[in-house]
Amino acid sequence: MVAYSTNELISSTEFAKKFGTYLSQIKNNTVEKFAVLKNNKVEAVLISKDEYETMKEALKELEARKLISSIDKGLKDIKENKTYNIDTLWDKL
């Protein structure tokens, strides 16, 4: 779970009133993030465009690594003859 400092927590009402100010603080890296609260619960988080793009790229890379790992495992199973033909699988179901 992500932790937020007191200065990063903002009510949705205050956020709407001072949006430009908060956006400038994010853009200038004065703060890393803002958590927008509604009924005392975090409903949204504002981060910089650069931070968002970095996170999206990291997620893409992680997903690609998982896919490659899964493919490698499947290829290993084939080499070790740990596979079944479709008729055998249907019989097991």
N, C-alpha and C positions, 0 to 999 in steps of 0.2 A: 504494500500500500504506500502511496506517495504521501509524504509529510508536507505540510504547508506552514509557513511562519505566519504570524499574526498580520504582518503587512501585506501578505499575499492573499488574504481572505477578504472578499468584497461582496457586499449584498448586491443583488441584481438591480435594485433601485439606484444605488450609488453608482454602480457600473454604467448604467444607462445615462445618468446625468453627467458623468465625467469620463465618457468613453475615450475621447481624444487624449486626455491626460494619461490614462492607463495605456493606451496604444503607444504613446510616445515613450513611456517608461520601458515597455517591452522592446520597442524598436531600438532604443538607446542602450539596452542591456542594463538598465538600472535595477531591474528585477528579472528573474528567470521566467516566472510564470505568475498568473493570477488565477485564483479559484473563485468562480462566481457562485454565490450562495443564493438559494431560494428556499425559504422555510428552514433556514439553518442547515441545509444539506448542499454539498457541492454538486452543482448541476452541469457546470462547464469549466473548462480550463483554457485560458488564453496564453499562447506561447508565440514566439516569433516565427516568421515564415521560414527562416533558416533552420531553426530547431525542428520544426515540423518536417521539413524536407529531409533533414538528417535522420529523423526517426523513421520516416517512410522508407528511405534507402536501406537502413539497418534491418527493418522488417522484411523487405524484399530479399536481402542477402540471407537472412535466417531461414526464410521459407525455401529459398533455393538450396541451401545446405541440407535441410530436412528432405527435400525431394531427391537430391543426389544420394543421400544416405539410404533412403528407401529403395531407390533403384539399385544401388550397390548390394543391399541385402537380398533383393530379388535375384540378382545375377549370381550371388553366392549360393543361394538356395538351388538355382538351376544347376550350377556346377556340382553341388553336393547331392544332386538328385533328390532334393526335398520338395518336390512338386508333385501334383496330382493332375491327371487329365480330367476334363470336365465331367465325364460320365461317372468317375469315381467320386467326385465332389457331390454330384446330385444324389448318388446312392447314400452318401454319408448324411445328407440332410434328411 
